[in-house]
Amino acid sequence: MPQRYNTILETIGQTPCVKIHKLAPKHLNVFVKVEAFNPMGSVKDRLALGIIEAAERAGELKPGQTVIEATSGNTGIGLAMVCAQKGYPLVVTMVETFSVERRKLMRFLGAKVVLTPAAEKGTGMVNKAKQLAQQHGWFLTRQFENEANPDIHSLSTAAEILQHFSDIPLHYWVTGTGTGGTLKGVSRVLREKSPGTQIVVSEPDVAAQIASGIPQARNTDGSPAASHPAFKPHAMQGWTPDFIPKLVEDVMLANNIDQNIPVSNAEAMSCSQQLAQQEGIFVGISGGATFAATLKLAEKAAAGSNILCMLPDTGERYLSTPLFANVPSDMNQEELSISLSTPDFQL
Ligand SMILES: Cc1ncc(COP(=O)(O)O)c(C=O)c1O
């Protein structure tokens, strides 16, 4: 059958599972699931489509109604694509510290971006989105609590993982958490359909909220009442907001986390660059962080183990961040001497 799609939305998901060669220890197999293959370059395209279509089915979202969400970027970019294709106006609230290219991408796709002060952290952008939704009657997607978020991961991401490992066992599945949608949606399916798989979660070492064992203070609607005491700012954009999302707490209460591995900012950035330079796999800081946790796990795992690491997004989203801080735009000495090595060189 010739492969043609009716809309771009049909291309979301079915991302590849790729084996790591140079960076993985030789006694086991490390695979990565490359979510950058989604049309807007991140795992969040899945959630965007899942939440909008669930709201359409439930009659909560009316034709032409404005959609609003608080997002560190990737959800907003995914939603901007989905809303553009389906004809919904979109407003996004975002902390001013997230990378500039994320804002520009959303605006390019037709969304409005409202920035919230850095001092108010993730909680500030969530509260602003709630207030705007209430005031204007907009549809608030509530990615941090909406069950349509884990549901789409159970239906798509988890089903793909089971298919990738239908002929060999999956011993470990490694992920980070943003909203917890990936973690909740995939972990519950693995627990049921692949009970031998250990679920491994990685957190920033400076914001190890899940590992801390300290409960999150909540409002009656499940939203966070205050920042979590174990939170400190970290470099893994899209990971670990300043509160434990309800979806993550659900997974903790269900005892669906087998191991928790802390990762530093420097380890994350180094792994992102190593994946690019040694495996040709181009991912963001959180992908580097998840891979750093995977390598720590691999050091201790039994020979012959199969490990799958989630890589949430593309590295292209981080050009203005510390990930690219040491990448010059001008020629360095080595490049200059290569250039000067032709006899007729003229600047
Ligand atoms: C950039 C980025 N987006 C998304 C996710 C996963 O998000 P969620 O927990 O919302 O499914 C992560 C987690 O690793 C991430 O780093």
Ligand as a Chemical Component Dictionary entry (heavy atoms), coordinates in Angstrom:
data_LIG
# 
_chem_comp.id                   LIG 
_chem_comp.type                 NON-POLYMER 
_chem_comp.pdbx_formal_charge   0 
_chem_comp.three_letter_code    LIG 
# 
loop_
_chem_comp_atom.comp_id 
_chem_comp_atom.atom_id 
_chem_comp_atom.alt_atom_id 
_chem_comp_atom.type_symbol 
_chem_comp_atom.charge 
_chem_comp_atom.model_Cartn_x 
_chem_comp_atom.model_Cartn_y 
_chem_comp_atom.model_Cartn_z 
_chem_comp_atom.pdbx_ordinal 
LIG C1 C1 C 0 11.445 17.625 27.336 1  
LIG C2 C2 C 0 10.528 16.589 27.951 2  
LIG N1 N1 N 0 9.297  16.487 27.568 3  
LIG C3 C3 C 0 8.490  15.528 28.108 4  
LIG C4 C4 C 0 8.900  14.629 29.032 5  
LIG C5 C5 C 0 8.005  13.556 29.569 6  
LIG O1 O1 O 0 6.907  14.185 29.893 7  
LIG P1 P1 P 0 5.654  13.681 30.593 8  
LIG O2 O2 O 0 6.037  13.222 31.964 9  
LIG O3 O3 O 0 4.869  14.940 30.640 10 
LIG O4 O4 O 0 5.001  12.634 29.785 11 
LIG C6 C6 C 0 10.109 14.718 29.461 12 
LIG C7 C7 C 0 10.528 13.750 30.427 13 
LIG O5 O5 O 0 11.548 13.146 30.345 14 
LIG C8 C8 C 0 10.943 15.706 28.926 15 
LIG O6 O6 O 0 12.162 15.794 29.326 16 
# 
loop_
_chem_comp_bond.comp_id 
_chem_comp_bond.atom_id_1 
_chem_comp_bond.atom_id_2 
_chem_comp_bond.value_order 
_chem_comp_bond.pdbx_ordinal 
LIG C1 C2 SING 1  
LIG C2 N1 SING 2  
LIG C2 C8 DOUB 3  
LIG N1 C3 DOUB 4  
LIG C3 C4 SING 5  
LIG C4 C5 SING 6  
LIG C4 C6 DOUB 7  
LIG C5 O1 SING 8  
LIG O1 P1 SING 9  
LIG P1 O2 DOUB 10 
LIG P1 O3 SING 11 
LIG P1 O4 SING 12 
LIG C6 C7 SING 13 
LIG C6 C8 SING 14 
LIG C7 O5 DOUB 15 
LIG C8 O6 SING 16 
# 
